Amino acid sequence: MVQNIRDILLSVKSLLGGTAAFMAGNSLLGVVLPLRMEGAGYPVALTGAIMAAYYLGLALGGLRGKHVIFRIGHIRAFAVFAALTAATTLAYAAFFHPAAWLILRVVNGFCIAGMTAGIESWLNTRSSNETRGRVLGFYMLTFYLAIAAGQSMVNLADVATPDLFMLAAALIGLSLIPVAMTLLEEPNLSESRVVGVKALYSASKVGVVGAVVAGLMVGSFYALGVVFARRIGLGVSEAALFMSVVVLGGLAAQIPIGMLADRFDRRIVMSGALLGVGVTWGTLAGFVASGLPFLTLLAIAPAFGGAMSSVYPLCVAQTFDRLERKYYIAASGRLLMVYSIGATVGPLFAAALMAAYGPSSFFVFESAVAILFAIFVLFRVWQEPCVPAAQREPYVPLPDVTPVAMALDPRTEPDSIRREEFPHQHSQ
């Protein structure tokens, strides 16, 4: 087993190295941008709109980025996306204007989607059906740790200077080295026909609504979490630590959430976690105005991160339970689309609330979204019985920051994608 794991890691180390570099740079950028806008006195609504544009680009990249890979191949496509991402990262410092940053964020999201899709499909070809789960686990670990590390790098220089933009661009550029020098054979990608949202909603109401909710929560948090932290009086280093603790909480929760989800009704597990965190964060909103202790916020952050990060993979598992395996990849494309819509809209709502009612409304927004969805899920539990355990697919942790490609999911059958009409299943 140990030797097998070592062999797996050695075979994909260049791809994991490239992933760590560009995700660290991208996450650093995701912290620096709102801090720069907050320091320049931008209205929080404008900050939310600019940060939300990233998820619009992510959605477009998820739909169209693969066509670039089809046309010119994995290595050259990755080089194009990485070079363009590094260039846009430097352009933020040169063109400090809302309209320019809005466009740059869309381009940024598109390129990250293309880089992620290429890496994930490449990793899939380097793993067998028996090892794909472990490869996904290493990928998830690399993904989350790189995000947390990138956010912490904000302490290395003054946010008001262009130094952090240069560092982020350098990290993204460095991701080219292990990928360009790899001797791995480029994989073949298969086209798949996506299904209609209406048909998917008929098959799994909880899955589709949950993907939107996951996008609302994740998009608003990563877009405005730093702004919220600054508005309640935290320093730059404290705000970065708060963001990193949430990310690490999401990573730590994947195994226990997965164990519960495979043993009990996934909908009850999901609603229980959301209700607990929703009530907690709703209560904390009342203490923000009176001065919330930083340690208290830090103690709650991992629980929130765990619940937030578990919503999307639970929704994917819930949806897959009600479909035939041959439709999984097609369904994942639509789940990504509705997730991206939620992630684009979420920061706009959260920013509008913060502008009107102050930073405590950020707690209220995230809490309300969690509680309302938990109630909806419990209502579905009351309406419909759960799928028997023997017929359920296992829970698989998936990155919620950019769930672009599903090629690594061991539940899918990437080599046997059908172009058949999507069936109507029992709704849940």
C-alpha positions as CSV (number, residue, x, y, z in Angstrom):
1,M,0.0,0.0,0.0
2,V,2.8,2.4,1.0
3,Q,4.8,1.7,-2.1
4,N,1.6,2.0,-4.2
5,I,0.9,5.5,-2.8
6,R,4.5,6.5,-3.3
7,D,4.3,5.4,-6.9
8,I,1.1,7.4,-7.4
9,L,2.6,10.5,-6.0
10,L,5.8,10.2,-8.0
11,S,3.8,9.8,-11.2
12,V,1.8,13.0,-10.7
13,K,4.2,15.2,-8.7
14,S,4.7,17.6,-11.6
15,L,0.9,18.1,-11.9
16,L,0.4,18.6,-8.2
17,G,3.4,21.0,-8.1
18,G,1.9,23.1,-10.8
19,T,-1.5,23.1,-9.0
20,A,0.1,24.2,-5.8
21,A,1.9,27.1,-7.4
22,F,-1.0,28.6,-9.4
23,M,-3.6,28.1,-6.6
24,A,-1.3,29.7,-4.1
25,G,-0.9,32.7,-6.4
26,N,-4.5,32.9,-7.2
27,S,-5.6,32.7,-3.6
28,L,-3.1,35.4,-2.7
29,L,-4.6,37.6,-5.4
30,G,-8.1,36.9,-4.0
31,V,-7.1,38.4,-0.7
32,V,-5.1,41.3,-2.0
33,L,-7.8,42.6,-4.4
34,P,-10.5,43.3,-1.8
35,L,-7.9,44.7,0.6
36,R,-6.7,47.1,-2.0
37,M,-10.3,48.2,-2.8
38,E,-11.2,48.5,0.9
39,G,-8.1,50.6,1.4
40,A,-9.0,52.8,-1.5
41,G,-12.4,53.5,-0.1
42,Y,-14.4,51.6,-2.7
43,P,-18.0,51.0,-1.8
44,V,-18.6,47.5,-0.6
45,A,-21.2,47.0,-3.3
46,L,-18.6,47.8,-6.0
47,T,-16.1,45.5,-4.4
48,G,-18.6,42.7,-4.3
49,A,-19.4,43.2,-8.0
50,I,-15.7,43.1,-9.1
51,M,-15.0,40.0,-7.0
52,A,-18.1,38.3,-8.3
53,A,-16.9,38.7,-11.9
54,Y,-14.3,36.0,-11.1
55,Y,-17.1,33.4,-10.8
56,L,-18.7,34.6,-14.1
57,G,-15.3,33.9,-15.7
58,L,-15.1,30.6,-13.9
59,A,-18.5,29.6,-15.3
60,L,-17.5,30.6,-18.9
61,G,-14.2,28.8,-18.5
62,G,-15.9,25.6,-17.3
63,L,-18.1,25.7,-20.4
64,R,-15.6,26.9,-23.0
65,G,-12.1,26.3,-21.6
66,K,-12.0,22.7,-22.7
67,H,-12.3,23.7,-26.3
68,V,-9.0,25.5,-26.1
69,I,-7.5,22.3,-24.7
70,F,-9.0,20.2,-27.5
71,R,-7.5,22.6,-30.1
72,I,-3.9,22.9,-29.0
73,G,-3.3,20.2,-26.4
74,H,-2.9,20.2,-22.6
75,I,0.6,21.6,-22.2
76,R,0.2,24.5,-24.7
77,A,-3.3,25.3,-23.3
78,F,-2.0,25.3,-19.8
79,A,0.9,27.6,-20.9
80,V,-1.6,30.0,-22.5
81,F,-3.9,30.1,-19.5
82,A,-1.0,30.5,-17.0
83,A,0.7,33.2,-19.0
84,L,-2.5,35.1,-19.4
85,T,-3.3,34.8,-15.7
86,A,0.1,36.0,-14.7
87,A,-0.2,39.0,-17.1
88,T,-3.7,39.9,-15.8
89,T,-2.3,39.6,-12.2
90,L,0.3,42.3,-13.0
91,A,-2.2,44.4,-14.9
92,Y,-4.2,44.9,-11.7
93,A,-1.4,47.0,-10.3
94,A,-1.0,49.0,-13.6
95,F,-4.8,49.6,-14.1
96,F,-6.3,50.4,-10.8
97,H,-9.8,51.2,-12.1
98,P,-13.1,49.4,-11.4
99,A,-13.9,48.8,-15.0
100,A,-10.5,47.4,-15.8
101,W,-10.6,45.2,-12.7
102,L,-14.0,43.9,-13.6
103,I,-12.7,42.7,-17.0
104,L,-9.5,41.3,-15.5
105,R,-11.5,39.3,-12.9
106,V,-13.6,37.6,-15.7
107,V,-10.4,36.8,-17.6
108,N,-8.8,35.5,-14.4
109,G,-11.7,33.2,-13.6
110,F,-11.8,31.9,-17.2
111,C,-8.1,31.0,-17.2
112,I,-8.2,29.3,-13.7
113,A,-11.1,27.2,-14.9
114,G,-9.1,26.1,-18.0
115,M,-6.0,25.4,-15.9
116,T,-8.0,23.4,-13.4
117,A,-9.9,21.4,-16.0
118,G,-6.6,20.5,-17.8
119,I,-4.9,19.4,-14.6
120,E,-7.8,17.3,-13.4
121,S,-8.4,15.5,-16.7
122,W,-4.6,14.9,-16.9
123,L,-4.5,13.5,-13.4
124,N,-7.4,11.2,-14.3
125,T,-5.5,9.5,-17.1
126,R,-2.6,8.9,-14.6
127,S,-4.9,6.9,-12.3
128,S,-6.8,3.6,-12.6
129,N,-10.3,3.0,-11.2
130,E,-8.7,1.6,-8.1
131,T,-6.4,4.6,-7.5
132,R,-8.5,7.6,-8.6
133,G,-9.9,8.1,-5.2
134,R,-6.4,8.4,-3.7
135,V,-5.3,10.7,-6.5
136,L,-8.3,12.9,-5.8
137,G,-7.4,12.9,-2.1
138,F,-3.8,14.1,-2.8
139,Y,-5.2,16.7,-5.2
140,M,-7.7,18.0,-2.6
141,L,-4.9,18.2,0.0
142,T,-2.7,20.1,-2.4
143,F,-5.6,22.3,-3.4
144,Y,-6.7,23.4,0.1
145,L,-3.2,23.7,1.5
146,A,-2.1,25.9,-1.4
147,I,-5.1,28.2,-0.9
148,A,-4.4,28.6,2.8
149,A,-0.7,29.2,2.2
150,G,-1.4,31.7,-0.5
151,Q,-3.8,33.7,1.7
152,S,-1.1,33.8,4.4
153,M,1.4,35.3,2.0
154,V,-0.4,38.6,2.3
155,N,1.7,39.3,5.3
156,L,4.9,39.3,3.2
157,A,4.5,42.8,1.9
158,D,2.5,46.0,2.2
159,V,-0.9,45.6,0.5
160,A,-0.6,49.2,-0.9
161,T,2.5,48.3,-2.9
162,P,2.6,46.2,-6.1
163,D,4.8,43.7,-4.5
164,L,2.1,41.2,-3.7
165,F,0.8,41.4,-7.3
166,M,4.3,40.6,-8.4
167,L,4.5,37.6,-6.0
168,A,1.2,36.2,-7.1
169,A,2.1,36.6,-10.8
170,A,5.5,34.9,-10.1
171,L,3.8,31.9,-8.4
172,I,1.3,31.5,-11.3
173,G,4.2,31.8,-13.8
174,L,6.2,29.2,-11.8
175,S,3.4,26.7,-12.3
176,L,4.5,26.5,-15.9
177,I,7.8,24.9,-15.0
178,P,6.7,21.5,-13.7
179,V,3.9,21.2,-16.2
180,A,6.0,22.2,-19.2
181,M,8.8,19.9,-18.2
182,T,6.6,16.8,-17.5
183,L,7.2,13.7,-19.5
184,L,3.6,12.5,-19.0
185,E,1.6,11.7,-22.1
186,E,-1.2,14.1,-22.8
187,P,-4.6,12.6,-22.2
188,N,-7.5,12.4,-24.7
189,L,-10.6,14.4,-23.7
190,S,-14.1,13.2,-24.5
191,E,-16.9,15.5,-25.4
192,S,-20.0,15.1,-23.3
193,R,-23.5,16.4,-23.7
194,V,-24.8,18.4,-20.8
195,V,-28.4,18.0,-19.6
196,G,-31.0,20.6,-19.0
197,V,-31.4,22.1,-15.6
198,K,-35.1,21.4,-15.6
199,A,-34.5,17.7,-16.1
200,L,-31.8,17.6,-13.5
201,Y,-34.0,19.5,-11.0
202,S,-36.7,16.8,-11.6
203,A,-34.2,14.2,-10.7
204,S,-32.8,15.9,-7.6
205,K,-34.2,19.1,-6.2
206,V,-31.9,19.1,-3.3
207,G,-28.9,18.6,-5.5
208,V,-29.7,21.5,-7.8
209,V,-30.9,24.0,-5.2
210,G,-27.9,23.0,-3.0
211,A,-25.4,23.7,-5.8
212,V,-26.9,27.2,-6.0
213,V,-26.7,27.6,-2.2
214,A,-23.1,26.4,-2.2
215,G,-22.3,29.0,-4.8
216,L,-24.0,31.7,-2.8
217,M,-22.1,30.9,0.4
218,V,-18.7,30.2,-1.1
219,G,-18.8,33.0,-3.6
220,S,-19.8,35.6,-1.1
221,F,-17.4,34.4,1.5
222,Y,-14.3,34.3,-0.7
223,A,-15.2,37.6,-2.3
224,L,-16.0,39.6,0.8
225,G,-14.7,37.6,3.8
226,V,-11.6,39.8,4.0
227,V,-13.7,43.0,3.6
228,F,-15.9,41.8,6.5
229,A,-12.9,41.0,8.6
230,R,-11.5,44.5,8.0
231,R,-14.8,46.2,8.7
232,I,-15.0,44.7,12.2
233,G,-11.6,46.0,13.0
234,L,-9.2,43.1,12.2
235,G,-5.7,43.8,10.9
236,V,-4.5,42.5,7.6
237,S,-2.7,39.5,9.2
238,E,-5.7,38.7,11.3
239,A,-8.0,38.8,8.3
240,A,-5.7,36.5,6.4
241,L,-5.6,34.1,9.3
242,F,-9.4,34.1,9.6
243,M,-9.7,33.2,5.9
244,S,-7.0,30.5,6.1
245,V,-8.7,28.9,9.2
246,V,-12.0,28.7,7.3
247,V,-10.2,27.0,4.4
248,L,-8.5,24.5,6.6
249,G,-11.7,23.8,8.5
250,G,-13.2,22.9,5.1
251,L,-10.4,20.4,4.5
252,A,-10.6,18.9,7.9
253,A,-14.4,18.3,7.7
254,Q,-14.3,16.2,4.6
255,I,-13.6,12.9,6.2
256,P,-16.0,13.1,9.1
257,I,-18.8,14.5,6.9
258,G,-18.2,11.8,4.4
259,M,-18.4,9.1,7.1
260,L,-21.7,10.5,8.3
261,A,-23.1,11.0,4.8
262,D,-22.3,7.3,3.8
263,R,-24.0,6.0,7.0
264,F,-27.1,8.3,7.3
265,D,-29.4,10.1,5.0
266,R,-27.2,12.7,3.3
267,R,-29.9,15.3,3.5
268,I,-30.1,15.0,7.3
269,V,-26.3,15.3,7.6
270,M,-26.4,18.4,5.4
271,S,-29.3,20.1,7.1
272,G,-27.8,19.4,10.6
273,A,-24.5,20.9,9.7
274,L,-26.1,24.0,8.1
275,L,-28.5,24.5,10.9
276,G,-25.8,24.3,13.5
277,V,-23.5,26.8,11.8
278,G,-26.4,29.0,10.7
279,V,-27.7,29.4,14.2
280,T,-24.1,30.0,15.5
281,W,-23.3,32.6,12.9
282,G,-26.6,34.3,13.3
283,T,-26.0,34.6,17.0
284,L,-22.5,36.0,16.4
285,A,-24.0,38.7,14.2
286,G,-25.4,40.3,17.3
287,F,-22.0,40.5,19.0
288,V,-20.2,42.2,16.1
289,A,-21.3,45.7,16.9
290,S,-20.2,45.3,20.5
291,G,-16.8,44.0,19.6
292,L,-16.4,40.3,18.8
293,P,-13.3,38.8,20.3
294,F,-10.9,37.6,17.6
295,L,-10.4,34.2,19.3
296,T,-14.1,33.6,19.3
297,L,-14.4,34.3,15.6
298,L,-11.4,32.1,15.0
299,A,-12.9,29.3,17.0
300,I,-16.1,29.3,15.0
301,A,-14.4,29.7,11.6
302,P,-13.4,26.0,11.1
303,A,-17.0,24.8,11.8
304,F,-18.4,27.3,9.3
305,G,-15.7,26.3,6.7
306,G,-16.5,22.6,7.2
307,A,-20.2,23.1,6.7
308,M,-19.7,25.4,3.7
309,S,-17.3,23.2,2.0
310,S,-19.4,20.0,2.5
311,V,-22.5,21.4,0.8
312,Y,-21.3,21.1,-2.8
313,P,-19.9,17.5,-2.6
314,L,-23.0,16.4,-0.6
315,C,-25.2,17.8,-3.4
316,V,-23.2,16.0,-6.0
317,A,-23.5,12.7,-4.1
318,Q,-27.2,13.4,-3.5
319,T,-27.7,13.9,-7.3
320,F,-25.7,10.9,-8.3
321,D,-27.7,8.7,-6.0
322,R,-30.7,9.3,-8.3
323,L,-29.1,8.9,-11.7
324,E,-27.6,6.1,-13.7
325,R,-23.8,6.2,-13.6
326,K,-23.5,7.0,-17.3
327,Y,-25.1,10.4,-16.7
328,Y,-22.8,11.5,-13.9
329,I,-20.4,13.7,-16.0
330,A,-23.3,15.3,-17.9
331,A,-25.0,16.1,-14.6
332,S,-21.9,17.5,-13.1
333,G,-21.6,20.1,-15.9
334,R,-25.0,21.5,-15.0
335,L,-24.3,21.4,-11.3
336,L,-21.2,23.5,-12.0
337,M,-23.3,25.9,-14.0
338,V,-25.8,26.5,-11.3
339,Y,-23.1,26.7,-8.7
340,S,-21.3,29.4,-10.7
341,I,-24.6,31.4,-11.0
342,G,-24.9,31.3,-7.2
343,A,-21.3,32.2,-6.7
344,T,-21.7,35.2,-9.1
345,V,-25.0,36.4,-7.5
346,G,-23.9,35.8,-3.8
347,P,-21.3,38.5,-3.5
348,L,-23.8,41.0,-5.0
349,F,-26.4,40.3,-2.4
350,A,-23.9,40.1,0.5
351,A,-22.3,43.4,-0.6
352,A,-25.6,45.2,-0.9
353,L,-26.5,44.1,2.7
354,M,-23.2,45.1,4.1
355,A,-23.5,48.5,2.4
356,A,-26.9,49.1,3.9
357,Y,-26.7,47.5,7.3
358,G,-23.0,47.2,8.2
359,P,-20.6,44.2,8.5
360,S,-22.8,42.2,10.9
361,S,-25.2,41.6,7.9
362,F,-22.5,39.4,6.4
363,F,-23.0,37.0,9.3
364,V,-26.8,37.3,8.8
365,F,-26.6,36.7,5.1
366,E,-24.5,33.5,5.4
367,S,-26.6,32.3,8.3
368,A,-29.9,33.0,6.6
369,V,-28.8,31.1,3.4
370,A,-27.7,28.1,5.5
371,I,-30.8,28.0,7.6
372,L,-33.3,28.4,4.8
373,F,-31.6,25.7,2.7
374,A,-31.5,23.4,5.7
375,I,-35.3,23.9,6.2
376,F,-35.8,23.2,2.5
377,V,-33.8,20.0,2.7
378,L,-35.7,18.8,5.8
379,F,-38.9,19.5,4.0
380,R,-37.7,17.2,1.2
381,V,-36.8,14.5,3.8
382,W,-40.4,14.7,5.0
383,Q,-41.8,14.5,1.5
384,E,-39.6,11.7,0.1
385,P,-37.8,8.7,1.6
386,C,-34.0,8.5,1.3
387,V,-32.3,6.1,-1.2
388,P,-31.4,2.8,0.5
389,A,-27.8,2.6,1.6
390,A,-27.1,-0.2,-0.8
391,Q,-28.1,1.9,-3.8
392,R,-26.2,5.1,-2.8
393,E,-22.9,6.2,-4.2
394,P,-20.1,6.9,-1.8
395,Y,-19.4,10.4,-0.7
396,V,-16.4,11.9,-2.4
397,P,-14.8,15.2,-1.3
398,L,-14.6,17.8,-4.0
399,P,-13.0,21.3,-4.0
400,D,-15.7,23.9,-3.5
401,V,-13.5,26.9,-4.5
402,T,-13.4,25.9,-8.1
403,P,-15.3,22.7,-8.8
404,V,-14.6,22.7,-12.5
405,A,-13.8,19.2,-13.7
406,M,-15.3,16.0,-12.5
407,A,-12.8,13.7,-14.3
408,L,-11.1,12.6,-11.1
409,D,-14.4,11.6,-9.3
410,P,-14.1,7.8,-9.0
411,R,-17.9,7.5,-9.3
412,T,-17.8,8.7,-12.9
413,E,-17.1,6.7,-16.0
414,P,-15.2,9.1,-18.2
415,D,-14.4,6.5,-20.9
416,S,-18.0,5.5,-21.5
417,I,-19.9,8.8,-21.8
418,R,-23.1,8.3,-23.6
419,R,-25.0,10.9,-25.6
420,E,-28.4,9.5,-24.7
421,E,-31.3,11.7,-23.6
422,F,-31.3,12.4,-19.9
423,P,-33.8,10.3,-18.1
424,H,-36.4,11.5,-15.6
425,Q,-35.8,9.9,-12.2
426,H,-37.6,10.1,-8.9
427,S,-37.2,13.6,-7.6
428,Q,-35.6,14.3,-4.2
